[in-house]
């Protein structure tokens, strides 16, 4: 009996389900990104994490992981403060 009474309510809100799911996913992405940036110790780590996130979005997890390893190896020996300074 209760289910018969709830069918019109569910039918009314059914078109709003994709909007609610989209808002939930956007909020979750924002919070995960914020927490991930708090783990980074310096700007170099934030840059590598951002590039990895972009590659993860476009290509996939395996390529993003390889990109992260390569960036860590290449960027670990570079002093960024002196790298961009003009002499």
ABEGO torsion letter per residue (X at the ends): XAAAAAAAAAAAAAAAAAAAAAAAAAAAAAAAAAAAAAABABAAAAAAAAAAAAAAAAAEAAAAAAAAAAAAAAAAABBAAAAABBX
